[in-house]
Amino acid sequence: MSFVEALGISKGITAIIGSGGKTSLLYALAEELQDSVILCTTTQIFPPEHIPVVQRVQQVQGIVCVGTPCPNGKLGTPQQTIDQLAEIADFVLVEADGSKHLPLKAHASYEPVIPENCTQVILVVGASGLNRPIGETVHRSEIFYALTGSEIATPDAVAVALQKEHYGNRVFINQADAAPEEAQTLAKLLPSPVCVGSVKEGEILCLY
């Protein structure tokens, strides 16, 4: 089963939020969709090396990344609105969150930056961070602690945080190859739909 099928990706705007593999999932979905795909962000991302990058776009054949260059070398929000991009391409995949390269995350009040008119929002969770101290593995660990009262990112604590924040209409537990038992435990604690897999390994393990 492909990631597009497992995550129910349809035409329109898909926002990818959370932590533990957002960009990798963005690229994997684009490669599976192949045609009429725009990648962009509502925060900042590093420019992809394997995908054409432009500041504006009028038509799309294949895959293109649209963004505004920032002084730090990253790409920021496009000059065109997300809705305008959705009129140009069949699929607009938006990285709409930041996580400082940590596998787990709690959100500040101004996050995530989800565009309007999304077809769906995919919340990514990195299983490699489970059962580790939150100071090592959770971006905004102080918010996570306020939500859960736990200094360890157990599956139970992560499930509590995710359900209190209530972001996304589908959860993708990534990095299941690094912690398969913990990933399955977390998945069973969350309301469906939940997908467990590994972008790195290119596999879907199970759906809930």
N, C-alpha and C positions, 0 to 999 in steps of 0.2 A: 504494500500500500504506500502511496506517495504521501508526502507531507501535505500537499494541496488537498488530497482526498481526506486524510485523517483530520485535518483542521477545518474542513468545510469551506475552503476559500472560494468565494464567488466574485463575480465582476463588481467593481466599485472600489471603495476605499477600505483598506484593512489597516488598522493601527496595531503595532506590536509594542508592548510595554513590558515592564518588569526587569528581569536580570537573568544572567546566566546563559546568554546565547542569542540575544535579540538580533544582532547583525548577522550572525551565521544563519539564523532561520530566515531572515530577510533574503539573503542571497540564495538559499536553498529553494525557497518558494519561487523566486524570480527565474531560476534555472529550470524548474519544472514547468512553469507557465510559458516561458520562452518568448512569447510574442505579445506585443502591445502592453508592455509593463513599464511603469515609472516607479523608481525608488526615490524617496525623499525623507526629510526629517522635519519635526517641529521643534527640535532641540539643536544638537550638533552631532555630526558623525565624521569619521575619517573618510576621505574620498576612496571609493573602491578602485583597486588597481586593474581589475579585469572587466570593468563595465564603463562605457563612455560616460563622461561627466559634462553636463552643460548647465548654463545659468538660466536659459529659457528654452522652451520646446514648443513647436507648432504641430508636429506629427511624430508618431512613434512607430518604428518597425523594429521588432526585437525588444531589447531591454536598454533603458537609459536611466541614469541617475541625475536628478535635477536639484541644484542647490546653489546657495550664494557663498563664495569663498570668505572665510573668516581670517583675521590676522594670525590666529594660532595654527593655521594650516588645515582646519576642519571645514566642513560644509555646514552652513546654517539653513534656515528656512528658505524655500524657493521664493523668487520674485513673484511668480504667479500663485494664486490661491490654490489650495488643495482641490477645491471644487472645480476650478478651471482645468487643473491637470486631469481630473476624472472625466472631463468632456473630451480629452485628447486620447487617453489610453483606456483600454478595457479594465486594467488592474492598476491601482495605485497602492503601493505598499509603503507605509509610513513608520519609521522608527520614532516613537513618541515618548521616549523616556531615557533617562541616564542612570547608570549604576556603578560608575567608577571601576568597572571590570570585576566587580564582586558577584558571586553567584546568587545572592539573595538580597532583597531590598524591602524597606518600608518607605512610605511616601510622605513627603512634606505636603503642606496644604496646596502648593502651586503645581503639584505633580499628580499624575502624568499630564502631558500636554496633548490630549486627544482631540483631533480635528472633528468638527461637526460633520454630520452626514456620513459617518462611518457605516459600512456594511456590517463590520464586526470588529471586535477588539480582542486580540490574543494576548493573554498574560503569560509570560515566560518565567519559569522558576528553575534555578539551577540546583539539581540534586546533589552536586558535589559539596554544597555548603551545609547539608543536613547533618545534624548531631555534632556540630562544631561550635565553639564559642562565638557569640554574635559579634564580638569586637573584631574577629578575624574574617568573618564571612558575610556580614550583613551591612549593606550601605544604609546609612541613617539608623545605626544600631540603637540609638537612644529612643527613636520613635518606635522601633520594634519592641524594645523593652517596655515602653509605656503601654503598648497594645497588649502585650502577652505576660509581662512579669517574669520572663524567662531569660537567663543569661546564656542558654544553650539553644541553638536553632534545631530543636527536636521537630520531627514531623508534626506532633501535636501543636507545638507552639507556632510553627509556620502556618498550619491550617487555621489557627485562631486569627493570626494576623491577616491572612488573605481574606477570610470571611468578614472580618471587621472592616477592612478597607473596601471590599466588594468592587474591585475593578476587573473589567474584562468579562466577556460572555463565554469565553472558553479558556481553559488553562492548559498550557503545554509544559509538562515537567521534562526538562531537557537534562542532558548529562546522566541519563539513567545507567549508562555503561559504567560510570564511576561509583554509583551507589544504588544498585538495582533494588535491594530490599527496602531501603529508605524511601526510594521513589514510589514504590508500590504502596507502602504504608501511607504516605502522604496522599496519594491519589484516592485511596479508599476513604480518607477523612473529608474529602471535598465533595460538594455537590457537582453532579455531572453538568456539562460534558468536560471530561479531562482526558488528555492524551499523554501517554508516557513514551519517551523515546530518546534518541540521541542524534542530533544533527551531525556530529563528528563521525559517527558510524553509519549515518544514512539509514537509520532504521526506526520503525515504529514498533514498540513492544506490546502495547495494549491500549485499549480505549475503555473509558468508563462513562 
